[in-house]
Amino acid sequence: MNVIQQLSAVFYKVLMSCILIVLSCFSSLSHAQVTSDKPAQAKAPSAEATRGLLFEIKSGPKTAYLFGSIHIAKADFYPMSPKVEAAYMQADTVAVEADTSDPAATQAMMPKLMYTAPDKLEKHLSAATWNDFKAVFGPGAEQMQALKPFMISSAIAMQIGMQLGFDPMQGIDMHFIKRAKADKKALVELESLGFQADIVSNLTDEESDALIASLIDSIKKREMASELQKIVDAWKAADTEAVAKLFVDSANKNPGSKRLMKMLMDDRNEGMVNKINQMMKEDKKLFVVVGAGHLAGEKSVVDLLKKQGLEVQQIR
């Protein structure tokens, strides 16, 4: 195991230690989610097709590449399609949302995702949502009082993904972070773990309530596994319209979800676009990796780049 792998392992252990409570409280529920609502597998794309959302960005004579990530994946996602590999190989700079292999940044982030006593989860939810939460998790609800809503939601999504065979250490962004370091390419953060933690840890009570209410609704409907598989299938098919629809549908569940999606997606896209533009002006040979949801639909990174006058074309 090399140094990068060791640091990644430390990061993973720190994260997992903070979500063990959630996983232990949710394990039986998540098993029901997977076994009773296991989605059908989509047809594998042809060998010639480009899997994933890959875009070419042109600004005059300058060219950069933009690739959509799924944060948890499987070993059979690799190797990447030839055109994705070519886009990576030409780059001298790899830009990601945040360097998730940095253990110091991870340790600094974790306290932001937890409440400090006497503050607790219940104080930030409506009575109805808290009662629903207790009904779903039973005694485990009290054990999760110290965790903020985004930590709970992320941990449960991770547990569902892992039961379907996905692994956060196989995530596409993590894959390219490791490769960039091994290949001695410059690795640049468009944001940072601290920046992201500040966003998700400072939700208003209305936003917190919307996030937990949406989570409970998905659990009750046993649709989390199918939602994850739909995202994966759309990614593999390089279907930007399908990805956009999945995120629009999620945002439209209720007014709180719409505001939450704006904050987590639309508002962040502007900052990413500004940094991509700046690096292109500096003549960097860029390969940019961000979550696939940031690349599809109105106000996406792709949409904003086009509105700023850059030529953006999907590569299939």
TAFEN-V710870 format. One record per pair of residues at least 12 apart in sequence whose ideal C-beta (glycine too) atoms are under 10 Angstrom apart, sorted by the first residue. I is the first residue (numbers start at 0). J is the second residue. Records with the same first field share a line. If there is no record, write none. Layout:
BEGIN
I: J / J
END
This chain:
BEGIN
1: 177 / 180 / 181
2: 180
3: 100 / 176 / 177 / 178 / 180 / 181
4: 100 / 168 / 177 / 181
5: 102
6: 100 / 101 / 102 / 103 / 105 / 177 / 180
7: 99 / 100 / 101 / 102 / 168 / 173 / 176 / 177
8: 100 / 102 / 168
9: 100 / 101 / 102 / 103 / 105 / 106
10: 98 / 99 / 100 / 101 / 102 / 103 / 104 / 105 / 106 / 167 / 168 / 173 / 192
11: 99 / 100 / 102 / 105 / 166 / 167 / 168 / 173
12: 102 / 105
13: 102 / 105 / 106 / 108 / 109
14: 99 / 105 / 106 / 108 / 109 / 112 / 150 / 153 / 154 / 157 / 167
15: 154 / 157 / 167
16: 109
17: 105 / 108 / 109 / 110 / 112 / 113 / 145 / 146 / 150 / 154
18: 112 / 143 / 146 / 150 / 151 / 153 / 154 / 155 / 157 / 158
19: 154
20: 139 / 142 / 143 / 144 / 145 / 146 / 150 / 151 / 154
21: 136 / 139 / 142 / 143 / 146 / 150 / 151 / 152 / 153 / 154 / 155 / 157 / 158
22: 154 / 155 / 157 / 158 / 161
23: 139 / 142 / 158
24: 135 / 136 / 137 / 138 / 139 / 140 / 141 / 142 / 143 / 151 / 154 / 155
25: 135 / 136 / 139 / 143 / 151 / 154 / 155 / 158 / 159 / 218
26: 139 / 158 / 162
27: 137 / 139
28: 135 / 136 / 137 / 139 / 155 / 158 / 159 / 218 / 219 / 221 / 223
29: 155 / 156 / 157 / 158 / 159 / 160 / 161 / 162 / 163 / 218 / 223 / 224
30: 158 / 159 / 162
31: 218 / 221
32: 155 / 158 / 159 / 162 / 163 / 217 / 218 / 220 / 221 / 222 / 223 / 224 / 225 / 227
33: 158 / 159 / 160 / 161 / 162 / 163 / 164 / 221 / 223 / 224
34: 162 / 221 / 224
35: 221 / 224
36: 220 / 221 / 222 / 223 / 224 / 225 / 226 / 228
37: 162 / 163 / 224 / 225 / 228
38: 163 / 222 / 224 / 225 / 226 / 227 / 228 / 229 / 231 / 232
39: 225 / 228 / 232
40: 228 / 231 / 232
41: 228 / 229 / 231 / 232 / 233 / 235 / 236
42: 232 / 235 / 236
43: 75 / 235
44: 80 / 235 / 236 / 237 / 315
46: 80 / 81
47: 80 / 81 / 82 / 315
48: 80 / 82 / 235 / 236 / 237 / 315
49: 66 / 79 / 80 / 81 / 82 / 83 / 86 / 237 / 313 / 314 / 315
50: 76 / 79 / 80 / 82 / 83 / 234 / 235 / 236 / 237 / 315
51: 66 / 67 / 68 / 69 / 76 / 79 / 80 / 82 / 83 / 171 / 234 / 235 / 236 / 237 / 291 / 294 / 314
52: 65 / 66 / 67 / 68 / 69 / 83 / 233 / 234 / 236 / 237 / 238 / 239 / 242 / 289 / 291 / 292 / 293 / 294 / 295 / 301 / 313 / 314 / 315
53: 65 / 66 / 67 / 79 / 80 / 82 / 83 / 85 / 86 / 237 / 286 / 294 / 312 / 313 / 314 / 315
54: 66 / 67 / 86 / 239 / 287 / 294 / 300 / 301 / 304 / 311 / 312 / 313 / 314
55: 82 / 86 / 310 / 311 / 312 / 313 / 314
56: 275 / 276 / 279 / 285 / 287 / 300 / 301 / 304 / 305 / 309 / 310 / 311 / 312
57: 279 / 304 / 309 / 310 / 311 / 312
58: 275 / 276 / 279 / 280 / 304 / 307 / 308 / 309 / 310 / 311
59: 279 / 309 / 310
60: 282
61: 278 / 279 / 280 / 281 / 282 / 283 / 284 / 285 / 309
62: 86 / 89 / 279 / 284 / 285 / 310
63: 86 / 89 / 90 / 92 / 94 / 275 / 276 / 278 / 279 / 283 / 284 / 285 / 286 / 287 / 304 / 309 / 311
64: 82 / 83 / 85 / 86 / 87 / 89 / 90 / 284 / 285 / 286 / 287 / 288 / 314
65: 86 / 94 / 271 / 275 / 285 / 286 / 287 / 288 / 289 / 293 / 294 / 300 / 301 / 304 / 311 / 313 / 314
66: 79 / 83 / 86 / 87 / 93 / 171 / 172 / 175 / 286 / 287 / 288 / 289 / 291 / 294 / 314
67: 171 / 172 / 233 / 234 / 237 / 239 / 242 / 287 / 288 / 289 / 290 / 291 / 292 / 293 / 294 / 295 / 299 / 300 / 301
68: 95 / 96 / 170 / 171 / 172 / 173 / 174 / 175 / 234 / 287 / 288 / 289 / 290 / 291 / 292 / 293 / 294
69: 160 / 165 / 169 / 170 / 171 / 172 / 227 / 230 / 231 / 234 / 235 / 290 / 291 / 292
70: 96 / 99 / 153 / 156 / 157 / 160 / 165 / 167 / 169 / 170 / 171 / 172 / 173 / 290 / 291
71: 156 / 157 / 159 / 160 / 161 / 163 / 164 / 165 / 166 / 167 / 168 / 169 / 170 / 171 / 173 / 227 / 231
72: 160 / 164 / 165 / 166 / 167 / 168 / 169 / 170 / 171 / 172 / 173 / 174 / 231 / 234
73: 160 / 163 / 164 / 165 / 166 / 169 / 170 / 231
74: 164 / 166 / 169
75: 164 / 169
76: 165 / 169 / 170 / 171 / 174 / 231 / 234 / 235
77: 169 / 171 / 174
78: 174
79: 171 / 174 / 175 / 178
80: 235 / 237 / 314 / 315
82: 314 / 315
83: 171 / 175 / 286 / 314
85: 314
86: 285 / 286 / 287 / 314
87: 174 / 175 / 178 / 179 / 182 / 184 / 286 / 288
88: 182 / 184 / 286
89: 284 / 285 / 286
90: 175 / 179 / 182 / 184 / 185 / 283 / 284 / 285 / 286 / 287
91: 179 / 182 / 183 / 184 / 185 / 282 / 283 / 284 / 285 / 286
92: 179 / 184 / 185 / 186 / 187 / 278 / 281 / 283 / 284 / 285 / 286 / 287
93: 172 / 175 / 176 / 178 / 179 / 180 / 182 / 184 / 185 / 186 / 187 / 283 / 284 / 285 / 286 / 287 / 288
94: 175 / 179 / 185 / 186 / 187 / 188 / 189 / 271 / 274 / 275 / 278 / 283 / 285 / 286 / 287 / 288 / 289
95: 171 / 172 / 173 / 175 / 176 / 179 / 186 / 187 / 188 / 189 / 190 / 286 / 287 / 288 / 289 / 290
96: 172 / 188 / 189 / 190 / 191 / 192 / 194 / 195 / 267 / 271 / 287 / 288 / 289 / 290 / 293
97: 172 / 176 / 188 / 189 / 190 / 191 / 192 / 193 / 194 / 195 / 196
98: 172 / 173 / 176 / 179 / 180 / 186 / 187 / 188 / 191 / 192
99: 167 / 168 / 170 / 172 / 173 / 176 / 188 / 192 / 195
100: 168 / 172 / 173 / 176 / 177 / 180 / 186
101: 176 / 186 / 188 / 191 / 192
103: 192
104: 188 / 191 / 192 / 193 / 196
105: 192 / 193 / 196
106: 192
107: 191 / 192 / 193 / 196
108: 191 / 192 / 193 / 194 / 195 / 196 / 197 / 199 / 200
109: 150 / 192 / 196
110: 196 / 200
111: 147 / 149 / 150 / 192 / 193 / 195 / 196 / 197 / 198 / 199 / 200 / 201
112: 145 / 146 / 147 / 148 / 149 / 150 / 151 / 153 / 154 / 196 / 199 / 200
113: 145 / 146 / 147 / 150 / 200
114: 144 / 145 / 146 / 147 / 150 / 200
115: 145
116: 144 / 145
118: 144 / 145 / 147
119: 141 / 143 / 144 / 145 / 146 / 147
120: 132 / 140 / 141 / 143 / 144 / 145 / 146 / 147 / 148 / 150 / 151 / 207 / 211
121: 133 / 140 / 141 / 143 / 144
122: 144 / 204 / 207
123: 147 / 148 / 202 / 203 / 204 / 205 / 206 / 207 / 208 / 211
124: 148 / 204 / 207 / 208 / 209 / 210 / 211 / 212
125: 204 / 205 / 207 / 208 / 209 / 211 / 212
127: 208 / 212
128: 148 / 207 / 208 / 209 / 210 / 211 / 212 / 214 / 215
129: 208 / 211
131: 211 / 212 / 214 / 215 / 216 / 218 / 219
132: 148 / 151 / 211 / 212 / 214 / 215 / 218
134: 215 / 219
135: 211 / 214 / 215 / 218 / 219
136: 151 / 155 / 215 / 218
147: 196 / 199 / 200 / 201 / 202 / 207 / 210
148: 199 / 200 / 202 / 204 / 206 / 207 / 208 / 209 / 210 / 211 / 212 / 213 / 214 / 259
149: 195 / 196 / 198 / 199 / 200 / 202 / 206 / 207 / 210 / 211 / 259 / 263
150: 196 / 199 / 200
151: 210 / 211 / 214
152: 199 / 210 / 211 / 213 / 214 / 217
153: 167 / 199
155: 214 / 217 / 218 / 223
156: 214 / 217 / 223 / 226 / 227
158: 223
159: 217 / 218 / 223 / 224 / 226 / 227
160: 223 / 224 / 227 / 228 / 231
162: 224
163: 223 / 224 / 227 / 228 / 231
165: 227 / 228 / 231
170: 290
171: 234 / 288 / 290 / 291
172: 288 / 289 / 290
173: 288
174: 288
175: 286 / 287 / 288
176: 188 / 288
178: 286
179: 286 / 288
184: 284 / 286
185: 278 / 283 / 284 / 285
187: 274 / 275 / 278 / 283 / 285 / 287
188: 274
189: 267 / 270 / 271 / 272 / 273 / 274 / 275 / 278 / 287 / 288 / 289 / 293 / 300
190: 267 / 270 / 271 / 274 / 289
194: 267 / 270
195: 263 / 267
198: 262 / 263 / 266 / 267
199: 259 / 262 / 263
201: 262
202: 255 / 258 / 259 / 262 / 263
203: 255 / 258 / 259 / 262
204: 255
205: 254 / 255 / 258 / 259
206: 255 / 256 / 258 / 259 / 262 / 263
207: 255 / 259
208: 253 / 255
209: 252 / 253 / 254 / 255 / 256 / 257 / 258 / 259 / 260
210: 255 / 256 / 259 / 263
212: 252 / 253 / 255 / 256
213: 249 / 250 / 252 / 253 / 255 / 256 / 259
216: 252 / 253 / 256
217: 249 / 252
226: 245 / 248 / 249
229: 241 / 242 / 244 / 245 / 248
230: 242 / 245 / 246 / 291 / 292
231: 291
232: 245
233: 245 / 291 / 295
234: 291 / 292 / 295
236: 315
237: 313 / 314 / 315
238: 295
239: 291 / 294 / 295 / 296 / 299 / 301 / 313
240: 295 / 296
241: 295
242: 291 / 292 / 293 / 294 / 295 / 296 / 299
243: 291 / 292 / 294 / 295 / 296 / 297 / 299 / 301 / 302
244: 295 / 296
245: 291 / 292 / 295 / 296
246: 260 / 263 / 264 / 291 / 292 / 293 / 295 / 296 / 299
247: 260 / 295 / 296 / 297
249: 264 / 292
250: 263 / 264 / 265 / 296
260: 292
261: 298
263: 290 / 292 / 293
264: 290 / 292 / 293 / 295 / 296 / 298 / 299 / 300
265: 293 / 296 / 297 / 298 / 299 / 302 / 303
266: 298
267: 289 / 290 / 293 / 300
268: 289 / 292 / 293 / 294 / 298 / 299 / 300 / 301 / 302 / 303 / 304
269: 298 / 300 / 303
271: 287 / 289 / 293 / 299 / 300 / 303 / 304
272: 293 / 299 / 300 / 301 / 302 / 303 / 304 / 306 / 307 / 309
273: 303 / 307
274: 287
275: 287 / 289 / 300 / 303 / 304 / 307 / 309
276: 303 / 304 / 307 / 308 / 309
279: 304 / 309
287: 300
294: 311 / 313
301: 313
END
